[in-house]
Amino acid sequence: MGKMDRIFLLLAAFMVILNGFALAKDSHDFLDELSSDEMLDIDEELLRTLEQDLHLKDVARENELAAREAELAAANPDATPQLSDPCTKVHCGAGRICQADGQTAACVCVPECPDEVDPRRKVCTNKNETWPSDCEVYRQRCLCDTKDPACMGKEFRHIHIDYYGECRDMPECTEEEMNDFPRRMRDWLFNVMRDLAERQELNEHYQKMEMEAETNLTKRWANAAVWKWCDLDSSHDRSVSIHELFPIRAPLMSLEHCIAPFLESCDPNGDHRITLEEWGKCLEIEEGEMIEQCADIAAETHANVA
């Protein structure tokens, strides 16, 4: 998980605070589960550990390749330079790894996931089943996609992580909570955007949008909503799919029981995609304020990379 996912988890408490917790029982239950800020600290530590593990693996792989090339060059300085590992330019999705064959590379399913003993690494799937880790879920989906004999059944081809932690009974989102949720969601999105801006973790275009939102209250909710919608649209097809909602849904499910029904309500036609218009209506933002800026953002990001 990247910086954005960590920010979502760290600021998840903001959603709970805005909810008010009018009933003392609900507040007591929340404190019992989170143990104040302890659970957030644990989650942050876990996410940081996962990211560090992946980084260390990448560094180790690069060091191994560099040492191998240096050894070959020292042994035979007149030899034709060895070609680089073809996997260095291949990006495989979750549950897959790159496998090299000479100078060709292909993405294959992860052969085996590491044994996890830390209960915090468990995940709950959309089938309401607790799995040992996200790796196991992604690996199983890959096996079913490739029609591998190890696939547990065709229904597992579309399995995905619903939220982090073991599966548990979620309280029902009341009508009153649901009616107030768009306001709290708008506040949350803006505060996440503001926090990232203060950390200088937004690109230049996003920074300008956040500054405009700070000085122009009529743009506050709209800019935050457009920013998040553009950010979630990783496929750049001008819509947000169910899978693209994962960075919002999964980290918040265990803390905010209304997030799932709210996101489902953002797809009124049931096509499993949320357009900018649907996103704005869902957040109760006036249609005229929702101006798409993804093209500008994408172009500027590409220019910065180049």
Contacts in CASP RR format, 6 or more apart in sequence:
PFRMAT RR
TARGET T0000
AUTHOR 0000-0000-0000
METHOD contacts of the structure
MODEL  1
MGKMDRIFLLLAAFMVILNGFALAKDSHDFLDELSSDEMLDIDEELLRTL
EQDLHLKDVARENELAAREAELAAANPDATPQLSDPCTKVHCGAGRICQA
DGQTAACVCVPECPDEVDPRRKVCTNKNETWPSDCEVYRQRCLCDTKDPA
CMGKEFRHIHIDYYGECRDMPECTEEEMNDFPRRMRDWLFNVMRDLAERQ
ELNEHYQKMEMEAETNLTKRWANAAVWKWCDLDSSHDRSVSIHELFPIRA
PLMSLEHCIAPFLESCDPNGDHRITLEEWGKCLEIEEGEMIEQCADIAAE
THANVA
1 47 0 8 1.000
1 50 0 8 1.000
1 51 0 8 1.000
2 51 0 8 1.000
3 201 0 8 1.000
4 196 0 8 1.000
4 231 0 8 1.000
4 247 0 8 1.000
5 47 0 8 1.000
5 247 0 8 1.000
5 251 0 8 1.000
6 44 0 8 1.000
6 47 0 8 1.000
6 48 0 8 1.000
6 51 0 8 1.000
7 192 0 8 1.000
7 195 0 8 1.000
7 196 0 8 1.000
7 201 0 8 1.000
8 192 0 8 1.000
8 247 0 8 1.000
8 248 0 8 1.000
8 251 0 8 1.000
8 252 0 8 1.000
9 40 0 8 1.000
9 43 0 8 1.000
9 44 0 8 1.000
9 47 0 8 1.000
9 251 0 8 1.000
10 40 0 8 1.000
10 44 0 8 1.000
11 188 0 8 1.000
11 191 0 8 1.000
11 192 0 8 1.000
11 195 0 8 1.000
12 40 0 8 1.000
12 251 0 8 1.000
12 252 0 8 1.000
12 255 0 8 1.000
12 256 0 8 1.000
13 34 0 8 1.000
13 37 0 8 1.000
13 40 0 8 1.000
13 255 0 8 1.000
14 187 0 8 1.000
14 188 0 8 1.000
14 191 0 8 1.000
15 184 0 8 1.000
15 185 0 8 1.000
15 188 0 8 1.000
15 252 0 8 1.000
15 255 0 8 1.000
15 256 0 8 1.000
15 259 0 8 1.000
16 30 0 8 1.000
16 255 0 8 1.000
16 256 0 8 1.000
18 184 0 8 1.000
18 187 0 8 1.000
18 188 0 8 1.000
19 177 0 8 1.000
19 180 0 8 1.000
19 184 0 8 1.000
19 256 0 8 1.000
21 27 0 8 1.000
21 30 0 8 1.000
33 39 0 8 1.000
34 40 0 8 1.000
34 255 0 8 1.000
42 120 0 8 1.000
43 120 0 8 1.000
43 164 0 8 1.000
43 251 0 8 1.000
46 118 0 8 1.000
46 120 0 8 1.000
46 121 0 8 1.000
65 84 0 8 1.000
65 85 0 8 1.000
65 88 0 8 1.000
69 82 0 8 1.000
72 79 0 8 1.000
72 82 0 8 1.000
73 79 0 8 1.000
73 81 0 8 1.000
73 82 0 8 1.000
83 103 0 8 1.000
85 100 0 8 1.000
86 98 0 8 1.000
86 100 0 8 1.000
86 102 0 8 1.000
86 103 0 8 1.000
86 104 0 8 1.000
86 105 0 8 1.000
87 98 0 8 1.000
87 99 0 8 1.000
87 100 0 8 1.000
87 105 0 8 1.000
89 105 0 8 1.000
90 98 0 8 1.000
90 105 0 8 1.000
90 106 0 8 1.000
90 107 0 8 1.000
92 98 0 8 1.000
92 107 0 8 1.000
93 107 0 8 1.000
93 138 0 8 1.000
94 134 0 8 1.000
94 138 0 8 1.000
95 109 0 8 1.000
95 110 0 8 1.000
95 135 0 8 1.000
95 138 0 8 1.000
95 139 0 8 1.000
95 141 0 8 1.000
95 142 0 8 1.000
96 107 0 8 1.000
96 108 0 8 1.000
96 109 0 8 1.000
96 110 0 8 1.000
96 138 0 8 1.000
96 142 0 8 1.000
97 107 0 8 1.000
97 108 0 8 1.000
97 109 0 8 1.000
97 110 0 8 1.000
97 111 0 8 1.000
98 105 0 8 1.000
98 106 0 8 1.000
98 107 0 8 1.000
98 108 0 8 1.000
99 105 0 8 1.000
99 106 0 8 1.000
99 107 0 8 1.000
99 108 0 8 1.000
109 139 0 8 1.000
109 142 0 8 1.000
109 143 0 8 1.000
109 146 0 8 1.000
109 148 0 8 1.000
110 135 0 8 1.000
110 138 0 8 1.000
110 139 0 8 1.000
110 142 0 8 1.000
113 132 0 8 1.000
113 133 0 8 1.000
113 135 0 8 1.000
113 136 0 8 1.000
113 139 0 8 1.000
114 133 0 8 1.000
114 135 0 8 1.000
115 132 0 8 1.000
116 122 0 8 1.000
116 132 0 8 1.000
116 133 0 8 1.000
119 165 0 8 1.000
119 166 0 8 1.000
120 164 0 8 1.000
120 165 0 8 1.000
121 132 0 8 1.000
121 133 0 8 1.000
121 134 0 8 1.000
122 130 0 8 1.000
122 131 0 8 1.000
122 132 0 8 1.000
122 133 0 8 1.000
122 164 0 8 1.000
122 165 0 8 1.000
122 166 0 8 1.000
123 130 0 8 1.000
123 131 0 8 1.000
123 133 0 8 1.000
123 134 0 8 1.000
123 137 0 8 1.000
123 161 0 8 1.000
123 162 0 8 1.000
123 163 0 8 1.000
123 164 0 8 1.000
123 165 0 8 1.000
124 130 0 8 1.000
124 131 0 8 1.000
124 161 0 8 1.000
124 162 0 8 1.000
124 163 0 8 1.000
124 164 0 8 1.000
124 165 0 8 1.000
124 166 0 8 1.000
124 167 0 8 1.000
124 168 0 8 1.000
124 253 0 8 1.000
125 131 0 8 1.000
125 137 0 8 1.000
125 159 0 8 1.000
125 160 0 8 1.000
125 161 0 8 1.000
125 162 0 8 1.000
125 167 0 8 1.000
126 159 0 8 1.000
126 160 0 8 1.000
126 161 0 8 1.000
126 162 0 8 1.000
127 155 0 8 1.000
127 159 0 8 1.000
128 162 0 8 1.000
128 167 0 8 1.000
129 167 0 8 1.000
130 165 0 8 1.000
130 166 0 8 1.000
130 167 0 8 1.000
131 137 0 8 1.000
134 161 0 8 1.000
137 159 0 8 1.000
137 160 0 8 1.000
137 161 0 8 1.000
140 151 0 8 1.000
140 152 0 8 1.000
140 156 0 8 1.000
140 159 0 8 1.000
141 156 0 8 1.000
141 157 0 8 1.000
141 158 0 8 1.000
141 159 0 8 1.000
141 160 0 8 1.000
142 148 0 8 1.000
143 150 0 8 1.000
143 151 0 8 1.000
143 152 0 8 1.000
143 156 0 8 1.000
144 151 0 8 1.000
144 152 0 8 1.000
144 153 0 8 1.000
144 154 0 8 1.000
144 156 0 8 1.000
144 157 0 8 1.000
144 159 0 8 1.000
145 157 0 8 1.000
151 157 0 8 1.000
160 242 0 8 1.000
160 243 0 8 1.000
160 246 0 8 1.000
161 246 0 8 1.000
161 250 0 8 1.000
162 249 0 8 1.000
162 250 0 8 1.000
162 253 0 8 1.000
162 260 0 8 1.000
163 249 0 8 1.000
163 250 0 8 1.000
163 251 0 8 1.000
163 252 0 8 1.000
163 253 0 8 1.000
163 254 0 8 1.000
164 250 0 8 1.000
164 251 0 8 1.000
164 253 0 8 1.000
164 254 0 8 1.000
165 254 0 8 1.000
168 254 0 8 1.000
170 253 0 8 1.000
170 257 0 8 1.000
170 260 0 8 1.000
171 257 0 8 1.000
172 257 0 8 1.000
173 181 0 8 1.000
173 257 0 8 1.000
173 258 0 8 1.000
173 261 0 8 1.000
173 262 0 8 1.000
177 258 0 8 1.000
178 258 0 8 1.000
178 261 0 8 1.000
178 262 0 8 1.000
178 265 0 8 1.000
181 258 0 8 1.000
181 262 0 8 1.000
182 262 0 8 1.000
182 282 0 8 1.000
182 283 0 8 1.000
182 284 0 8 1.000
183 284 0 8 1.000
185 262 0 8 1.000
185 283 0 8 1.000
186 221 0 8 1.000
186 224 0 8 1.000
186 225 0 8 1.000
186 283 0 8 1.000
186 284 0 8 1.000
186 285 0 8 1.000
189 221 0 8 1.000
189 224 0 8 1.000
189 225 0 8 1.000
189 227 0 8 1.000
189 228 0 8 1.000
189 283 0 8 1.000
190 213 0 8 1.000
190 220 0 8 1.000
190 221 0 8 1.000
190 224 0 8 1.000
192 224 0 8 1.000
192 228 0 8 1.000
193 202 0 8 1.000
193 206 0 8 1.000
193 209 0 8 1.000
193 210 0 8 1.000
193 213 0 8 1.000
193 223 0 8 1.000
193 224 0 8 1.000
193 227 0 8 1.000
193 228 0 8 1.000
194 210 0 8 1.000
194 213 0 8 1.000
194 214 0 8 1.000
196 202 0 8 1.000
196 206 0 8 1.000
196 210 0 8 1.000
197 206 0 8 1.000
197 207 0 8 1.000
197 210 0 8 1.000
197 211 0 8 1.000
202 210 0 8 1.000
203 297 0 8 1.000
203 300 0 8 1.000
203 301 0 8 1.000
203 304 0 8 1.000
204 300 0 8 1.000
204 304 0 8 1.000
205 293 0 8 1.000
205 296 0 8 1.000
205 297 0 8 1.000
205 300 0 8 1.000
205 301 0 8 1.000
206 227 0 8 1.000
206 297 0 8 1.000
209 223 0 8 1.000
209 226 0 8 1.000
209 227 0 8 1.000
209 293 0 8 1.000
210 223 0 8 1.000
210 227 0 8 1.000
212 219 0 8 1.000
212 223 0 8 1.000
213 219 0 8 1.000
213 220 0 8 1.000
213 223 0 8 1.000
213 224 0 8 1.000
214 220 0 8 1.000
218 289 0 8 1.000
219 289 0 8 1.000
221 283 0 8 1.000
221 285 0 8 1.000
221 289 0 8 1.000
222 285 0 8 1.000
222 286 0 8 1.000
222 289 0 8 1.000
222 290 0 8 1.000
222 291 0 8 1.000
225 279 0 8 1.000
225 280 0 8 1.000
225 283 0 8 1.000
225 285 0 8 1.000
225 290 0 8 1.000
226 276 0 8 1.000
226 290 0 8 1.000
226 291 0 8 1.000
226 292 0 8 1.000
226 293 0 8 1.000
226 294 0 8 1.000
228 248 0 8 1.000
229 240 0 8 1.000
229 274 0 8 1.000
229 276 0 8 1.000
229 279 0 8 1.000
229 294 0 8 1.000
230 292 0 8 1.000
230 293 0 8 1.000
230 294 0 8 1.000
230 297 0 8 1.000
230 298 0 8 1.000
232 240 0 8 1.000
232 244 0 8 1.000
232 245 0 8 1.000
232 247 0 8 1.000
232 248 0 8 1.000
233 239 0 8 1.000
233 240 0 8 1.000
233 244 0 8 1.000
233 294 0 8 1.000
234 244 0 8 1.000
235 241 0 8 1.000
235 244 0 8 1.000
236 294 0 8 1.000
236 298 0 8 1.000
238 275 0 8 1.000
238 276 0 8 1.000
238 292 0 8 1.000
238 294 0 8 1.000
239 273 0 8 1.000
239 274 0 8 1.000
239 275 0 8 1.000
240 273 0 8 1.000
240 274 0 8 1.000
240 279 0 8 1.000
241 272 0 8 1.000
241 273 0 8 1.000
242 272 0 8 1.000
245 263 0 8 1.000
245 274 0 8 1.000
248 259 0 8 1.000
248 263 0 8 1.000
249 259 0 8 1.000
249 260 0 8 1.000
249 263 0 8 1.000
252 259 0 8 1.000
253 259 0 8 1.000
253 260 0 8 1.000
262 282 0 8 1.000
263 274 0 8 1.000
265 282 0 8 1.000
266 274 0 8 1.000
266 278 0 8 1.000
266 279 0 8 1.000
266 282 0 8 1.000
267 273 0 8 1.000
267 274 0 8 1.000
267 278 0 8 1.000
268 278 0 8 1.000
274 282 0 8 1.000
276 290 0 8 1.000
276 292 0 8 1.000
277 287 0 8 1.000
277 290 0 8 1.000
279 290 0 8 1.000
280 287 0 8 1.000
280 290 0 8 1.000
281 287 0 8 1.000
END
